Amino acid sequence: QLTWIPFALWRALRALRCEKSDLIYSSYPPASAHLLGLLLKQQTDLPWVADFRDSWIYDPLDPQLQQSPYRWALETRLEEAVIRRADAVVVATGAVAEHLRQTYPEAIERIHVITNGFEPEDFPPAEPPPASEILRIAHTGSFSASHPQRTPLPLFAALQDMLAADPIWARRLHFDFVGSLSAEEQLAGQGLVDAGLLHLEGPQERSAALACQRRAHVLLLVDHVRPWPSSNVPGKFYEYLAAERPVLALGGAGMVERMVRELAAGVFAQADDPIAIRKAIEEVYARFQRGQLVVRRDPRVLHRYHRRELTRELARVFDGLVQS
């Protein structure tokens, strides 16, 4: 994603000539936005904030990056150039910050963690879900459409095993999926749909997706497993916290697992292990039967993830650079 840079550089420099600016802000993805920020920094020497959000090199959004030694070497050098020249670097998780601080110790003081979050107005005080003898679990969003390695197939395999062992699970569990599924994902889940255990809502307006969360007892989060500890946290995790529902989190070792445990947010299982997923679902169902799924988040914990507070943190970074 490089071809846009020359035109964008021309437009940006023209804008800077027409109106005074105090600061340059670039945000990833795409990583080429930081190359534009680097060029503008070289041309203007204005303070520059490079917002990485997720990791560029260590835990890339594009899995093909680490499959090409030449591309990996080139982009590693580009990341180094960005880190060394940026006046401030913003990342979305502690794991990304830890990696960058270890890799570029001279930049430790310039690396700031500002997480993803949620808009409080979207989440009024939570009402208990409607009374039901069936455990309702909801997932909002896509799988492979948001990341090619993110898949519900091991979950489907776990549910199929549960039904094969005891068909009564179809009267104990109900999964609602709101969002786009690929043809492969729909085909893999069709047996569960026929059994009445899985309902595919398809893409919905945001208000309908949030309403689905409120009807659920548990909210499902699926992240893909990496050969290394994951460094990112899907944005929906913070919305799930705000919805005040337990989270059934499926992923690999890394940030999601860490936050689920630190915040006592729910139950975690290895996303590529159907047996572990089955045990996690059975544990959640046992809690449901005992009436132990009610969640009340500490308002002080939730407050730190309000978008207004996160924007305030970013503004402090901006102000510090402009004032200095």
N, C-alpha and C positions, 0 to 999 in steps of 0.2 A: 504493500500500500504506500508506494512512493510517488506515483505520478502526479498526485495532487499538490505536492509540496511547492514546486516553482510558482504556480499560479497563486497558491495561498500565501507564499512569502511576499509576492508582489502586492497582493491585496492588503496584507498586514502592514507592510511598510508604508503604503499609501495612506492607510488609516492613521498610522502613527504620525505622519506628516500633517494630516488634517486636524488632528485633535490630540492634545497632550494626554499621555497615559502614564500612570505611575508604576505599572507592574505588568509582567507577562505571566500568564497562567496556561499551562498545557496539561491535558488530561488524557490518560491511557485507559482503554484502547482507542485507536490503534497506536502502536509504539511510534509510528512515524510522526505523530503529533509532537513528541518530544524532540525529534530531529528539527521540526519547524521551530520549536521553542529555542533550541540550541542556536540555530541560524539567527533568530531574532536577537538573542542575547549577544551574539558576536557583533551584530550590526548596530545595536543600540546601547548595550551595556546597562539596560534597565534591570531591576531586580526580577528574578525568574523563579517561579514555583513550578516544579515538575510533580504532578500528582499521578503517582503510579497506580493507585488503588491496589490491584493485584500484582503479583510478581511477573516481571518480564522474562527473565532468564531461568530462575530457579524452578518455578512452578508455572510454566507458560500456559496461556489460554489456548494456544495453537500447539497440539501435541507433535506436529511435524517439525517443530523448531529443533527439538533435541534429536531428531532422527537424521538430520543433515549436519555433519561435522563442520562443513564450511560455513553454513548459515549460522550455526551456533557460535562459532568463533567470531564471525563478523558482528553479530548482534550483541555478543558479550562486550566487544570493544565499543560498540555504540552506547550500550548501557553505561559503561565506565565513563565515557565522555559526558553523558548527561549528568551522572552523579557528581562528577568533579566540577562541572561548570554551574550547576543549578545552585541558587542561593538558599533554596529550601526544597526538601523532598517530602512528599506526603504519601503515606501508604495506609491501607485499610485494615491491616491486622498486625498483631504483635509478631507473628511468625515472619512476615515479610520484612518488618523492621529489624528483627534479629538477624536475618540473613544478610541484609544490606549493611548493617553495622559491623558484622564480622568480615564481610568482603571488602568494605571501604571504611576502615576505622577512622580515617581522617574526616569522614562526613558524619560522624556520630551525632554531633550537636545540631546538624541541619536536617535530621530525619525525624519526622513527626507522624504519629499514628492518629488518624481520624477515621473511625469505623464507618461502615454503612449504618443505616438506621431506619426510622419510620416516621410518618407524619401523625402526631397524636390525634388530630381531628378525624382521622380515618378509623380510630379505635376508641369509641366511647366506652365507659365502664362496662366490663364484660358481664354478660348475663350467663347463668349456667345453661348448657345446651338442653334442648327439650328432653324430658324424661323418656327413656327408652330402655328396652331390654337388649337391644342390639348395639354393639360398640361401633360408632361411626368414626371412620378415619378419613381425613380429606387431604388431598394434595392439590395445590394450585400452582400452575406454571407448566413448563415443558420439560422434557428430558433431553434426548439427543438433539433437539432443535436448538437448545441453549449451549450444549457442549457435546461433541460427537461421541465422547466416551461415557456420558451419563445415561444410565439405562435402568428401567424398572424390571428387566427380565429376571434377575435373581429373585426379586420380590414375588413376581408371578410364579416362579418355580416353587418358592416356599409355600405360597398359598395353595398351589395345586397339590403339593405333598400333604398339606393339612386336610384338604378335602378328600384325598384318596384314603387317608388314615381314618377320617371321621367326617362324613358328609354333613353332620350337624353344624360344622363351622359356617356353612352358608347361612344359617339362621342366627349365628352369633356375631358375625362381622359384616360390615358394609363399608366398602371403600368408594369414595367419590373422587374422581379425577377431573379437575377443571383445567383445560388447556389443550394444546395441540399434541397429538401423538403421531409418530411416524406410522407408515403402513405396517412395518415389522412389529412395532409395539402393539398396535391394535390387534394384529393377527395373534400375537402371543397371549394377549389378554382375553381373547374371545371366549375361551372355555369358562373363565371366571365370570364374564358377563352373562353367559348362558346360565350359569349356576346361581345368578343373582347376588353374587358376593361383590362384584365390581360394577360400578356405573360410570360410564364415560360421558361427561357433560359437554366436552368439546370446548373451544374457545368461548369465553364469556366477557362481558364488560367487567371492569374492575369491581364495581359495586356488587355484582353477582358473585364474584370470586370471594370477596370479603364476607358476604352473607353465608357462603358455603363454609367458610372457616368457623363462623359463629354457630352453625348447626352441628359442627363436629365435636366429638369428645377429645380427639387426638389429631394432631397435624403431622403429616408425613413430609420429611425432608430427605431427598436422595442426592448424594454427591458421588462423584466417581472416585475409584481407588487409584492411587498412583504408586509407583515403585518407591517413592519418598514420602515423608510426612507432608500432607497438604497444607498450603499456606493461606488459602482463601476461605471465606465464609459466604455462602450464597445470601443475597440480600433478603430473601424471604425468611431466613432464620430470625431476623430482627422483627419482622412483622408477626411471625409466629409468637415471639415473646410478648409483643403488645397485645395479641389476641387472647393472652392468658389461657392457653391450652397447653397440655403436655406435648412434647415433640417426640415423635418416633424418628430418630435420625439414623440414616444408613449412609455410611461413608467409609473412608480409610483413616488410618492414624493421622492426626494433625489437628488443625484449628477447630474444626467442627466438633470433634470428639472432646477437645479440651474445653470448649465453651459449654457444651452440654453438661459436662461434669462440674465445672466451676460454678455454673449458674443453677445447677440442679434442675435443668430444663426438661428432662425426660429420660428416655432410654436410647442407648446407642448400640448399633450392631454393625459388623463388617458388611459392606454393601455387596460384596461379591460372594458371600457365603450364605446360601439358602438355609442351611441348618441354624446358623446364628440368627438369621432374620426370623425364622420360625420361633425360636426360643424367645426372642424379644417380643414378638406379637403375643405369644402365650403369656409372657410376664405382664404386658400391658392389659391384656384381657383379665388376668387374675386381679390386678389392681382395680379394674373397672367393676368387677363383681363385688369387691370389698368396699366400694365407694371411696377409693383413695386416688381418684384422678382429678379432684378439684385442685386448682392452682391459683395462688394469689401471689403475683410477683411483687417484690419490694419496689414501691414507687421510686425510690432513690436509684435503684439499679436501672429501671426503665428510663428514668430522666436522662441518663447519660447518652441514650441512643435516640433522643428526640432530634429530628432534623434541625430544629432551630438551634439546639445546643451544639450540634456538630458544625453547623454553619458559623456559629460564634467562634468555635475553635479555629476554623479556617480563616476567619476574619482577623483573629489575633496573629496568625502567621503573616498574613498580608500586612497588617499594621506594623508589625515588628520590622519587616524589611523596608517598608516605605519610610518609617521614622528614622531608621539607621542610615 
